[in-house]
Amino acid sequence: MKRFMSLFLAILMAGTAFVSCSDDAPNKTETGTAETEQAEVSTRTDLVTENGTAASHIVVAEGADQLISYASEELAYHIKLVSGADISVVNTALSDSLSIIIGTPDSVPELEELFPDDLVWLRTLSGEGENVRYGSDGFAVRQLEGKLYIFGATPRGALNGVYDFIEENMGVLWTRADESRGMIYDEMPTITVKKADYREKSPFDLRGWTLSGGSRETFVMMARNKLNGLCAGVGQTTEAYASLTAIGIEPFISNHNIKWWITQSPTFDPDCHEYWSTDMAGEHAVSAADSEQVNFWSDVTMQTIADHVIAFLDQHKESADIDYVGICLEDFDVPRVYPEMNEPYEYAPGQFADPGANNYISTVFFSFMNKIAQVVGEKYPDVKLHSYAYASVITPPECELEDNLYITFCPLGEDLCSPLGESQRDVANKQYEDLLGWMEITSNVQVYNYYGCYTAAPLFERPIWDRIQSDLQLYAANGFNGLVPEGFADVDAGWCTGPEYNINNDVREPYLTMSNGWSMNAMTFWIYSKLAWNPSENVDELIEFYCDKVWGEASADMQEYYRLLRLCWADGSETMSAEFNCYYTWSTSADMYWDYFLNIEVDGVCMVESIQETLHKAYDAANDEQKERLRYIVEVYDNAEALFYS
């Protein structure tokens, strides 16, 4: 985990059965994947619009939560976009057209009587199995007595229902932050309700990204794809945090920030040096800048941080609805506090961690975090504190964790070329073992994978879709809380991951932007959002659907392009595994992509030439709008040798 903004033993999850059933006798499939119920298709057609004219209206109760109002705005906006019709938003259902009622039981109390089973289901966030967990933002779409209800047990659930309704009934895809580049839809003057009477919820309560860079347009795109979390830095204004919650995004307070929690605390004493690390002689550093990490053997340090967290929540909790606060070690640096770190540490009465143990530092640190969680929990029991399990504290500790203390597991050494636990790289396998160990302690885990963080992202789309699915199925099967992988915003800004790893040169320079990274990887990021909601989605069907929608007549050729990428990835991974001390990481240089994944032969076929030929066929088959989306990928591969090989 460089800059911030800037586990599969034999677990095989049974695929979710999407069951069609009547409302009178609902059949439910309850697994660790997104849970969905689908009723028999009604023979009645309900009109939303007809020939570009409104045939419905949206109903939002007066005084409804702001997010419900926003959901109505989003529905009206997309109806207008697709059909051209202006849909009114009113407070009371009318009798002259279809009423589309959006809400929760708080704003639409009759939902409790009309759909009690749905609400019980949506409020059930755990199952019979100990590790089964569901997100709180599931939704239901129901037709009853000429009305259409889109609702959740929470406002965010209702918003998710609106987005799913738009996707299912209007055929809209959100693939880029810039709507002109990546909102995919066909004009539909007459919109009919094709899919209704179903309900869904995800196995993950938190589904988001840790992004380098940011833009409101990126965050809106995330929310439309039913992602609900974004790592947000400390030190922002209440208004900045609230701007995220206003569109259904949870500010997941995080970063390498532990020094900030000390130095900006209301009880920070600049003349106190006990906060800081020491030299070998036990002399404390005199400032945060001089300290590698902080002294988490110290109760003074603990209390100073706890005081600041409470003050932070006093300021932001109510207005910005902050639910997660991260206190995380600084990046990479090893904590050094002498003589304490050479002495046994009592983490529970009569129980000691030995300083020679692999998990000694983790035990000290998470005991320290437990103390903070206890203090903060007295005033804010519902707030989830979290900290990175990363670097020197990635190994599971001896201590148990407080109920309000979550971990964000960061497998920086992961090898996405290989299945979990089967890498040729010892570091990757060790981190998988660490994850297994954490599973013995807690399921209050977010995982910080590196799905969007790799040096060559603007130049090469890694076909890691099946690996993402296997990861997420594992996390869901074990009741993990959520997902916060690292990636980058869809903005026209300089590339965030690369120069320090020698990816940059004069030829590559114009290509190295975050926006180009999205031009290259849009499908992967879209598939991630789909799997975050439902890890049992069929990946091959997702690829086919995406290609049909995004590439149109070029769909078959683009599906072939993605098949070729899979071949390159599999062959290159096998070659790497056969070589001594050669393995794939997020920081793998561009020339290694050329050597192992592109400039290779598979079954006698030159892969880079085959990819170039396939992309040109796709380009010729595409219409003008699709050509604009495809142009960048074609250009990269036309110049592949110069771009990849330094």
MIDOKOL-19416 format. One record per residue (C-alpha): x, z, y; residue number from 1; residue in three letters. Coordinates in steps of 0.2 Angstrom, whole numbers, plus 5000, padded with zeros to 4 digits. Example, Ala and Ser with C-alpha at 12.3 -4.5 7.8 and 13.67 -1.06 7.14 Angstrom:
<rs>
<<5062,5039,4978>,1,ALA> <<5068,5036,4995>,2,SER> 
</rs>
This chain:
<rs>
<<5000,5000,5000>,1,MET> <<5010,4994,5015>,2,LYS> <<5001,4993,5031>,3,ARG> <<4983,4999,5031>,4,PHE> <<4971,4990,5043>,5,MET> <<4986,4980,5047>,6,SER> <<4961,5010,4911>,7,LEU> <<4957,4996,4895>,8,PHE> <<4959,5006,4880>,9,LEU> <<4945,5000,4869>,10,ALA> <<4931,5002,4881>,11,ILE> <<4920,4987,4880>,12,LEU> <<4904,4988,4890>,13,MET> <<4888,4981,4883>,14,ALA> <<4882,4967,4894>,15,GLY> <<4867,4971,4904>,16,THR> <<4851,4964,4897>,17,ALA> <<4840,4957,4911>,18,PHE> <<4823,4961,4904>,19,VAL> <<4807,4952,4910>,20,SER> <<4793,4964,4909>,21,CYS> <<4776,4967,4916>,22,SER> <<4772,4981,4929>,23,ASP> <<4761,4990,4917>,24,ASP> <<4775,4992,4904>,25,ALA> <<4792,4991,4912>,26,PRO> <<4807,4990,4901>,27,ASN> <<4823,4997,4908>,28,LYS> <<4841,4993,4904>,29,THR> <<4851,5008,4909>,30,GLU> <<4870,5005,4907>,31,THR> <<4885,5007,4918>,32,GLY> <<4882,4991,4927>,33,THR> <<4870,4985,4940>,34,ALA> <<4852,4989,4934>,35,GLU> <<4839,4976,4936>,36,THR> <<4821,4974,4931>,37,GLU> <<4811,4958,4932>,38,GLN> <<4793,4956,4931>,39,ALA> <<4784,4941,4924>,40,GLU> <<4783,4927,4936>,41,VAL> <<4767,4927,4946>,42,SER> <<4757,4910,4946>,43,THR> <<4752,4914,4964>,44,ARG> <<4763,4906,4977>,45,THR> <<4765,4917,4993>,46,ASP> <<4770,4907,5008>,47,LEU> <<4783,4914,5020>,48,VAL> <<4783,4898,5030>,49,THR> <<4774,4881,5029>,50,GLU> <<4781,4865,5036>,51,ASN> <<4792,4875,5049>,52,GLY> <<4777,4886,5054>,53,THR> <<4776,4905,5051>,54,ALA> <<4764,4909,5037>,55,ALA> <<4769,4927,5036>,56,SER> <<4774,4942,5048>,57,HIS> <<4786,4956,5046>,58,ILE> <<4780,4974,5047>,59,VAL> <<4791,4988,5052>,60,VAL> <<4783,5005,5056>,61,ALA> <<4785,5012,5073>,62,GLU> <<4799,5025,5074>,63,GLY> <<4807,5018,5058>,64,ALA> <<4826,5020,5055>,65,ASP> <<4837,5009,5065>,66,GLN> <<4843,5001,5049>,67,LEU> <<4826,4996,5045>,68,ILE> <<4823,4987,5061>,69,SER> <<4840,4978,5059>,70,TYR> <<4834,4973,5042>,71,ALA> <<4819,4965,5050>,72,SER> <<4830,4956,5063>,73,GLU> <<4841,4949,5049>,74,GLU> <<4826,4943,5039>,75,LEU> <<4818,4935,5054>,76,ALA> <<4835,4927,5059>,77,TYR> <<4837,4919,5042>,78,HIS> <<4819,4913,5041>,79,ILE> <<4822,4904,5057>,80,LYS> <<4838,4897,5052>,81,LEU> <<4832,4890,5036>,82,VAL> <<4814,4884,5040>,83,SER> <<4814,4883,5059>,84,GLY> <<4799,4895,5060>,85,ALA> <<4798,4910,5072>,86,ASP> <<4792,4925,5062>,87,ILE> <<4784,4940,5072>,88,SER> <<4789,4958,5069>,89,VAL> <<4775,4970,5071>,90,VAL> <<4771,4988,5068>,91,ASN> <<4755,4986,5058>,92,THR> <<4750,4974,5044>,93,ALA> <<4739,4959,5049>,94,LEU> <<4726,4951,5039>,95,SER> <<4729,4933,5045>,96,ASP> <<4745,4930,5035>,97,SER> <<4757,4937,5022>,98,LEU> <<4763,4954,5027>,99,SER> <<4781,4957,5023>,100,ILE> <<4783,4976,5024>,101,ILE> <<4801,4983,5025>,102,ILE> <<4804,5002,5024>,103,GLY> <<4807,5018,5015>,104,THR> <<4795,5032,5010>,105,PRO> <<4800,5040,5027>,106,ASP> <<4793,5025,5037>,107,SER> <<4780,5019,5024>,108,VAL> <<4773,5035,5016>,109,PRO> <<4761,5025,5005>,110,GLU> <<4776,5019,4995>,111,LEU> <<4776,5035,4986>,112,GLU> <<4758,5032,4979>,113,GLU> <<4760,5013,4977>,114,LEU> <<4776,5012,4968>,115,PHE> <<4781,5030,4962>,116,PRO> <<4790,5023,4946>,117,ASP> <<4801,5013,4957>,118,ASP> <<4806,5027,4969>,119,LEU> <<4810,5039,4954>,120,VAL> <<4821,5025,4947>,121,TRP> <<4829,5022,4964>,122,LEU> <<4832,5040,4967>,123,ARG> <<4840,5043,4949>,124,THR> <<4858,5042,4953>,125,LEU> <<4864,5047,4936>,126,SER> <<4859,5044,4918>,127,GLY> <<4859,5052,4901>,128,GLU> <<4877,5049,4898>,129,GLY> <<4889,5061,4907>,130,GLU> <<4898,5047,4916>,131,ASN> <<4884,5036,4921>,132,VAL> <<4882,5034,4940>,133,ARG> <<4871,5023,4952>,134,TYR> <<4872,5019,4970>,135,GLY> <<4860,5027,4982>,136,SER> <<4856,5010,4990>,137,ASP> <<4846,5001,4977>,138,GLY> <<4830,4992,4981>,139,PHE> <<4814,4985,4975>,140,ALA> <<4804,4970,4979>,141,VAL> <<4785,4971,4975>,142,ARG> <<4769,4960,4978>,143,GLN> <<4753,4970,4979>,144,LEU> <<4736,4965,4986>,145,GLU> <<4743,4950,4996>,146,GLY> <<4757,4960,5003>,147,LYS> <<4776,4959,5000>,148,LEU> <<4785,4975,5000>,149,TYR> <<4804,4976,5002>,150,ILE> <<4810,4994,5001>,151,PHE> <<4823,5007,4995>,152,GLY> <<4824,5026,4994>,153,ALA> <<4836,5024,5008>,154,THR> <<4837,5012,5023>,155,PRO> <<4853,5004,5017>,156,ARG> <<4843,5001,5001>,157,GLY> <<4829,4992,5010>,158,ALA> <<4843,4982,5019>,159,LEU> <<4850,4977,5003>,160,ASN> <<4833,4971,4997>,161,GLY> <<4831,4960,5012>,162,VAL> <<4848,4952,5009>,163,TYR> <<4844,4949,4990>,164,ASP> <<4827,4942,4995>,165,PHE> <<4835,4930,5007>,166,ILE> <<4848,4925,4994>,167,GLU> <<4835,4923,4980>,168,GLU> <<4821,4915,4989>,169,ASN> <<4830,4905,5003>,170,MET> <<4846,4900,4994>,171,GLY> <<4858,4907,5007>,172,VAL> <<4876,4911,5003>,173,LEU> <<4887,4920,5014>,174,TRP> <<4905,4915,5011>,175,THR> <<4914,4916,5028>,176,ARG> <<4913,4926,5043>,177,ALA> <<4910,4911,5054>,178,ASP> <<4893,4905,5050>,179,GLU> <<4897,4887,5054>,180,SER> <<4910,4887,5041>,181,ARG> <<4903,4898,5027>,182,GLY> <<4884,4901,5028>,183,MET> <<4878,4890,5015>,184,ILE> <<4860,4885,5014>,185,TYR> <<4848,4870,5014>,186,ASP> <<4835,4867,5026>,187,GLU> <<4818,4873,5019>,188,MET> <<4803,4871,5031>,189,PRO> <<4792,4878,5018>,190,THR> <<4798,4895,5010>,191,ILE> <<4789,4902,4996>,192,THR> <<4791,4918,4987>,193,VAL> <<4800,4912,4971>,194,LYS> <<4807,4929,4965>,195,LYS> <<4798,4946,4967>,196,ALA> <<4793,4961,4957>,197,ASP> <<4810,4967,4953>,198,TYR> <<4822,4981,4957>,199,ARG> <<4841,4983,4956>,200,GLU> <<4854,4996,4959>,201,LYS> <<4873,4995,4958>,202,SER> <<4884,5007,4947>,203,PRO> <<4895,5010,4962>,204,PHE> <<4889,5020,4977>,205,ASP> <<4904,5014,4988>,206,LEU> <<4908,4995,4988>,207,ARG> <<4919,4989,5001>,208,GLY> <<4936,4983,5007>,209,TRP> <<4952,4990,5015>,210,THR> <<4955,4976,5027>,211,LEU> <<4970,4971,5038>,212,SER> <<4963,4966,5054>,213,GLY> <<4944,4966,5058>,214,GLY> <<4929,4958,5066>,215,SER> <<4911,4961,5067>,216,ARG> <<4908,4944,5060>,217,GLU> <<4918,4949,5044>,218,THR> <<4909,4966,5043>,219,PHE> <<4892,4957,5044>,220,VAL> <<4896,4945,5030>,221,MET> <<4902,4960,5019>,222,MET> <<4885,4969,5022>,223,ALA> <<4875,4953,5018>,224,ARG> <<4884,4952,5002>,225,ASN> <<4878,4970,4998>,226,LYS> <<4895,4978,5002>,227,LEU> <<4893,4994,5010>,228,ASN> <<4910,5002,5015>,229,GLY> <<4925,4998,5025>,230,LEU> <<4941,5009,5027>,231,CYS> <<4941,5014,5045>,232,ALA> <<4956,5022,5054>,233,GLY> <<4956,5039,5062>,234,VAL> <<4956,5040,5081>,235,GLY> <<4942,5028,5084>,236,GLN> <<4927,5032,5095>,237,THR> <<4910,5038,5089>,238,THR> <<4903,5021,5095>,239,GLU> <<4916,5011,5084>,240,ALA> <<4911,5021,5069>,241,TYR> <<4892,5020,5073>,242,ALA> <<4894,5001,5075>,243,SER> <<4898,5000,5057>,244,LEU> <<4884,5011,5051>,245,THR> <<4872,5001,5062>,246,ALA> <<4874,4986,5051>,247,ILE> <<4874,4996,5034>,248,GLY> <<4893,4999,5033>,249,ILE> <<4900,5016,5028>,250,GLU> <<4915,5020,5038>,251,PRO> <<4927,5026,5024>,252,PHE> <<4939,5036,5035>,253,ILE> <<4956,5033,5028>,254,SER> <<4975,5028,5031>,255,ASN> <<4992,5035,5029>,256,HIS> <<4987,5048,5042>,257,ASN> <<4991,5066,5037>,258,ILE> <<5003,5069,5051>,259,LYS> <<4989,5063,5064>,260,TRP> <<4978,5077,5057>,261,TRP> <<4991,5089,5061>,262,ILE> <<4997,5083,5078>,263,THR> <<4980,5080,5085>,264,GLN> <<4972,5096,5078>,265,SER> <<4965,5108,5091>,266,PRO> <<4975,5121,5083>,267,THR> <<4992,5112,5083>,268,PHE> <<5006,5121,5090>,269,ASP> <<5021,5110,5095>,270,PRO> <<5033,5124,5094>,271,ASP> <<5029,5128,5075>,272,CYS> <<5040,5118,5063>,273,HIS> <<5032,5125,5047>,274,GLU> <<5021,5109,5047>,275,TYR> <<5036,5098,5043>,276,TRP> <<5048,5094,5028>,277,SER> <<5065,5101,5027>,278,THR> <<5083,5096,5023>,279,ASP> <<5092,5103,5008>,280,MET> <<5096,5119,5017>,281,ALA> <<5078,5123,5021>,282,GLY> <<5079,5118,5039>,283,GLU> <<5062,5111,5045>,284,HIS> <<5061,5095,5055>,285,ALA> <<5056,5099,5073>,286,VAL> <<5043,5085,5075>,287,SER> <<5032,5073,5065>,288,ALA> <<5043,5059,5069>,289,ALA> <<5058,5068,5061>,290,ASP> <<5048,5073,5045>,291,SER> <<5046,5062,5030>,292,GLU> <<5030,5070,5024>,293,GLN> <<5022,5086,5028>,294,VAL> <<5024,5104,5021>,295,ASN> <<5009,5106,5009>,296,PHE> <<5016,5122,5002>,297,TRP> <<5011,5129,5019>,298,SER> <<4994,5138,5023>,299,ASP> <<4998,5135,5041>,300,VAL> <<4998,5116,5038>,301,THR> <<4982,5117,5028>,302,MET> <<4972,5127,5041>,303,GLN> <<4978,5116,5055>,304,THR> <<4972,5100,5046>,305,ILE> <<4956,5109,5041>,306,ALA> <<4952,5114,5059>,307,ASP> <<4955,5096,5064>,308,HIS> <<4943,5089,5050>,309,VAL> <<4930,5101,5056>,310,ILE> <<4932,5096,5074>,311,ALA> <<4932,5077,5069>,312,PHE> <<4916,5080,5060>,313,LEU> <<4908,5090,5075>,314,ASP> <<4912,5075,5086>,315,GLN> <<4907,5060,5074>,316,HIS> <<4896,5066,5059>,317,LYS> <<4879,5066,5067>,318,GLU> <<4881,5051,5078>,319,SER> <<4890,5040,5066>,320,ALA> <<4884,5047,5050>,321,ASP> <<4902,5050,5043>,322,ILE> <<4901,5054,5024>,323,ASP> <<4920,5051,5019>,324,TYR> <<4935,5058,5027>,325,VAL> <<4952,5054,5020>,326,GLY> <<4968,5065,5022>,327,ILE> <<4981,5055,5015>,328,CYS> <<5000,5056,5013>,329,LEU> <<5011,5045,5024>,330,GLU> <<5017,5029,5015>,331,ASP> <<5031,5029,5002>,332,PHE> <<5041,5044,5009>,333,ASP> <<5044,5058,4996>,334,VAL> <<5040,5075,5001>,335,PRO> <<5055,5087,5003>,336,ARG> <<5052,5105,5006>,337,VAL> <<5066,5117,5001>,338,TYR> <<5068,5129,4993>,339,PRO> <<5049,5128,4988>,340,GLU> <<5050,5112,4978>,341,MET> <<5063,5119,4967>,342,ASN> <<5052,5134,4962>,343,GLU> <<5037,5136,4950>,344,PRO> <<5020,5133,4959>,345,TYR> <<5005,5144,4955>,346,GLU> <<4990,5132,4956>,347,TYR> <<4978,5145,4948>,348,ALA> <<4980,5163,4945>,349,PRO> <<4993,5165,4932>,350,GLY> <<4995,5146,4930>,351,GLN> <<5011,5138,4936>,352,PHE> <<5018,5120,4938>,353,ALA> <<5036,5118,4933>,354,ASP> <<5046,5109,4947>,355,PRO> <<5054,5098,4933>,356,GLY> <<5036,5091,4928>,357,ALA> <<5031,5074,4932>,358,ASN> <<5015,5080,4940>,359,ASN> <<5023,5094,4949>,360,TYR> <<5021,5086,4967>,361,ILE> <<5004,5080,4963>,362,SER> <<4999,5098,4958>,363,THR> <<5006,5105,4974>,364,VAL> <<4998,5092,4984>,365,PHE> <<4980,5092,4977>,366,PHE> <<4980,5111,4977>,367,SER> <<4984,5110,4995>,368,PHE> <<4969,5097,4997>,369,MET> <<4958,5109,4987>,370,ASN> <<4961,5122,5000>,371,LYS> <<4956,5110,5014>,372,ILE> <<4941,5105,5004>,373,ALA> <<4935,5123,5003>,374,GLN> <<4937,5127,5021>,375,VAL> <<4928,5111,5027>,376,VAL> <<4915,5112,5013>,377,GLY> <<4909,5129,5021>,378,GLU> <<4902,5119,5036>,379,LYS> <<4900,5102,5029>,380,TYR> <<4896,5103,5011>,381,PRO> <<4890,5086,5009>,382,ASP> <<4905,5077,5017>,383,VAL> <<4917,5070,5004>,384,LYS> <<4935,5072,5007>,385,LEU> <<4947,5061,4999>,386,HIS> <<4965,5057,4997>,387,SER> <<4976,5043,4990>,388,TYR> <<4982,5045,4972>,389,ALA> <<4998,5035,4976>,390,TYR> <<5017,5035,4975>,391,ALA> <<5023,5053,4973>,392,SER> <<5005,5059,4970>,393,VAL> <<4998,5046,4958>,394,ILE> <<5001,5056,4943>,395,THR> <<4986,5068,4938>,396,PRO> <<4989,5086,4943>,397,PRO> <<4987,5101,4933>,398,GLU> <<4974,5109,4944>,399,CYS> <<4955,5105,4944>,400,GLU> <<4948,5097,4960>,401,LEU> <<4934,5104,4971>,402,GLU> <<4918,5095,4970>,403,ASP> <<4919,5088,4987>,404,ASN> <<4937,5082,4985>,405,LEU> <<4938,5063,4979>,406,TYR> <<4953,5053,4975>,407,ILE> <<4957,5035,4980>,408,THR> <<4968,5028,4966>,409,PHE> <<4980,5016,4972>,410,CYS> <<4989,5006,4958>,411,PRO> <<5002,4997,4969>,412,LEU> <<5012,4992,4954>,413,GLY> <<4997,4983,4945>,414,GLU> <<5000,4967,4936>,415,ASP> <<4985,4956,4939>,416,LEU> <<4992,4943,4927>,417,CYS> <<4989,4955,4912>,418,SER> <<4975,4965,4905>,419,PRO> <<4975,4983,4910>,420,LEU> <<4988,4993,4900>,421,GLY> <<4996,4977,4893>,422,GLU> <<5009,4972,4906>,423,SER> <<5027,4969,4902>,424,GLN> <<5030,4979,4918>,425,ARG> <<5032,4998,4914>,426,ASP> <<5026,5003,4931>,427,VAL> <<5010,4994,4929>,428,ALA> <<5007,5002,4912>,429,ASN> <<5012,5019,4918>,430,LYS> <<4999,5018,4932>,431,GLN> <<4986,5013,4920>,432,TYR> <<4990,5029,4910>,433,GLU> <<4989,5039,4926>,434,ASP> <<4971,5032,4929>,435,LEU> <<4967,5037,4911>,436,LEU> <<4973,5054,4915>,437,GLY> <<4963,5055,4931>,438,TRP> <<4948,5051,4921>,439,MET> <<4950,5067,4912>,440,GLU> <<4949,5077,4928>,441,ILE> <<4936,5068,4938>,442,THR> <<4924,5053,4940>,443,SER> <<4924,5056,4959>,444,ASN> <<4936,5041,4961>,445,VAL> <<4937,5026,4972>,446,GLN> <<4950,5012,4967>,447,VAL> <<4961,5004,4979>,448,TYR> <<4966,4988,4970>,449,ASN> <<4976,4974,4978>,450,TYR> <<4963,4960,4975>,451,TYR> <<4966,4953,4992>,452,GLY> <<4983,4959,4996>,453,CYS> <<4997,4947,4991>,454,TYR> <<5010,4938,5000>,455,THR> <<5005,4920,4996>,456,ALA> <<4986,4922,4999>,457,ALA> <<4985,4908,5012>,458,PRO> <<4993,4896,5000>,459,LEU> <<4987,4900,4982>,460,PHE> <<4970,4907,4975>,461,GLU> <<4974,4918,4961>,462,ARG> <<4961,4916,4947>,463,PRO> <<4959,4934,4944>,464,ILE> <<4940,4934,4942>,465,TRP> <<4940,4940,4924>,466,ASP> <<4952,4953,4928>,467,ARG> <<4942,4960,4942>,468,ILE> <<4927,4960,4930>,469,GLN> <<4936,4970,4917>,470,SER> <<4942,4982,4930>,471,ASP> <<4925,4985,4937>,472,LEU> <<4917,4987,4920>,473,GLN> <<4929,5000,4916>,474,LEU> <<4926,5009,4932>,475,TYR> <<4907,5008,4930>,476,ALA> <<4908,5014,4912>,477,ALA> <<4917,5030,4918>,478,ASN> <<4906,5033,4932>,479,GLY> <<4918,5030,4946>,480,PHE> <<4911,5032,4964>,481,ASN> <<4917,5015,4971>,482,GLY> <<4929,5002,4976>,483,LEU> <<4940,4999,4991>,484,VAL> <<4952,4986,4987>,485,PRO> <<4964,4979,5000>,486,GLU> <<4962,4963,5008>,487,GLY> <<4961,4955,5025>,488,PHE> <<4948,4950,5038>,489,ALA> <<4942,4933,5041>,490,ASP> <<4949,4931,5058>,491,VAL> <<4961,4918,5066>,492,ASP> <<4976,4930,5067>,493,ALA> <<4993,4929,5061>,494,GLY> <<4996,4933,5042>,495,TRP> <<4997,4952,5039>,496,CYS> <<5007,4952,5022>,497,THR> <<5023,4942,5020>,498,GLY> <<5037,4940,5033>,499,PRO> <<5046,4956,5026>,500,GLU> <<5045,4948,5009>,501,TYR> <<5053,4932,5014>,502,ASN> <<5037,4921,5012>,503,ILE> <<5039,4915,5030>,504,ASN> <<5048,4899,5035>,505,ASN> <<5046,4886,5048>,506,ASP> <<5036,4875,5036>,507,VAL> <<5024,4888,5031>,508,ARG> <<5022,4896,5048>,509,GLU> <<5007,4886,5054>,510,PRO> <<4998,4890,5037>,511,TYR> <<5000,4909,5037>,512,LEU> <<4984,4916,5045>,513,THR> <<4971,4927,5039>,514,MET> <<4958,4913,5042>,515,SER> <<4968,4901,5031>,516,ASN> <<4969,4915,5018>,517,GLY> <<4950,4915,5017>,518,TRP> <<4949,4896,5017>,519,SER> <<4959,4897,5001>,520,MET> <<4951,4912,4993>,521,ASN> <<4933,4912,4998>,522,ALA> <<4926,4910,4981>,523,MET> <<4937,4925,4974>,524,THR> <<4931,4936,4988>,525,PHE> <<4913,4931,4985>,526,TRP> <<4914,4934,4966>,527,ILE> <<4921,4951,4970>,528,TYR> <<4906,4956,4980>,529,SER> <<4894,4950,4966>,530,LYS> <<4904,4960,4953>,531,LEU> <<4904,4975,4964>,532,ALA> <<4885,4975,4964>,533,TRP> <<4884,4970,4945>,534,ASN> <<4900,4970,4935>,535,PRO> <<4890,4962,4921>,536,SER> <<4887,4945,4930>,537,GLU> <<4893,4930,4920>,538,ASN> <<4909,4925,4929>,539,VAL> <<4908,4907,4923>,540,ASP> <<4890,4905,4929>,541,GLU> <<4895,4912,4946>,542,LEU> <<4909,4899,4948>,543,ILE> <<4897,4885,4943>,544,GLU> <<4884,4892,4955>,545,PHE> <<4896,4894,4969>,546,TYR> <<4903,4876,4967>,547,CYS> <<4885,4869,4966>,548,ASP> <<4881,4877,4982>,549,LYS> <<4897,4876,4992>,550,VAL> <<4904,4859,4986>,551,TRP> <<4888,4849,4982>,552,GLY> <<4892,4832,4974>,553,GLU> <<4910,4838,4972>,554,ALA> <<4905,4853,4961>,555,SER> <<4911,4846,4945>,556,ALA> <<4928,4842,4952>,557,ASP> <<4930,4859,4960>,558,MET> <<4925,4867,4944>,559,GLN> <<4939,4857,4936>,560,GLU> <<4951,4864,4950>,561,TYR> <<4947,4882,4946>,562,TYR> <<4949,4878,4927>,563,ARG> <<4966,4871,4931>,564,LEU> <<4971,4887,4941>,565,LEU> <<4966,4897,4926>,566,ARG> <<4977,4886,4915>,567,LEU> <<4992,4888,4927>,568,CYS> <<4989,4907,4928>,569,TRP> <<4989,4910,4909>,570,ALA> <<5004,4899,4906>,571,ASP> <<5014,4906,4920>,572,GLY> <<5010,4924,4915>,573,SER> <<5015,4920,4897>,574,GLU> <<5032,4913,4903>,575,THR> <<5035,4928,4915>,576,MET> <<5031,4940,4900>,577,SER> <<5044,4931,4889>,578,ALA> <<5058,4933,4902>,579,GLU> <<5069,4948,4905>,580,PHE> <<5064,4959,4920>,581,ASN> <<5052,4946,4927>,582,CYS> <<5034,4951,4932>,583,TYR> <<5021,4948,4944>,584,TYR> <<5017,4959,4959>,585,THR> <<5007,4958,4975>,586,TRP> <<5024,4954,4984>,587,SER> <<5029,4940,4972>,588,THR> <<5037,4927,4983>,589,SER> <<5030,4910,4986>,590,ALA> <<5044,4900,4977>,591,ASP> <<5039,4910,4961>,592,MET> <<5022,4904,4962>,593,TYR> <<5029,4886,4963>,594,TRP> <<5041,4890,4948>,595,ASP> <<5029,4899,4937>,596,TYR> <<5011,4893,4941>,597,PHE> <<5012,4876,4949>,598,LEU> <<5027,4866,4945>,599,ASN> <<5024,4867,4926>,600,ILE> <<5018,4857,4912>,601,GLU> <<5003,4863,4901>,602,VAL> <<5000,4852,4885>,603,ASP> <<5011,4839,4893>,604,GLY> <<5002,4838,4909>,605,VAL> <<5010,4842,4926>,606,CYS> <<4999,4855,4933>,607,MET> <<5003,4852,4952>,608,VAL> <<5000,4834,4951>,609,GLU> <<4984,4837,4941>,610,SER> <<4978,4849,4954>,611,ILE> <<4982,4837,4968>,612,GLN> <<4972,4823,4959>,613,GLU> <<4957,4834,4956>,614,THR> <<4956,4840,4974>,615,LEU> <<4957,4822,4981>,616,HIS> <<4943,4817,4969>,617,LYS> <<4933,4832,4975>,618,ALA> <<4936,4827,4993>,619,TYR> <<4930,4810,4991>,620,ASP> <<4914,4816,4983>,621,ALA> <<4911,4829,4996>,622,ALA> <<4900,4826,5012>,623,ASN> <<4907,4828,5029>,624,ASP> <<4903,4847,5030>,625,GLU> <<4910,4850,5013>,626,GLN> <<4925,4840,5017>,627,LYS> <<4929,4852,5032>,628,GLU> <<4928,4867,5020>,629,ARG> <<4940,4858,5008>,630,LEU> <<4952,4850,5020>,631,ARG> <<4964,4865,5021>,632,TYR> <<4965,4867,5002>,633,ILE> <<4969,4849,5000>,634,VAL> <<4982,4849,5013>,635,GLU> <<4991,4864,5005>,636,VAL> <<4992,4855,4989>,637,TYR> <<4998,4839,4996>,638,ASP> <<5012,4848,5004>,639,ASN> <<5014,4861,4990>,640,ALA> <<5033,4859,4986>,641,GLU> <<5038,4861,5004>,642,ALA> <<5026,4875,5007>,643,LEU> <<5030,4885,4991>,644,PHE> <<5048,4881,4988>,645,TYR> <<5060,4889,5000>,646,SER> 
</rs>
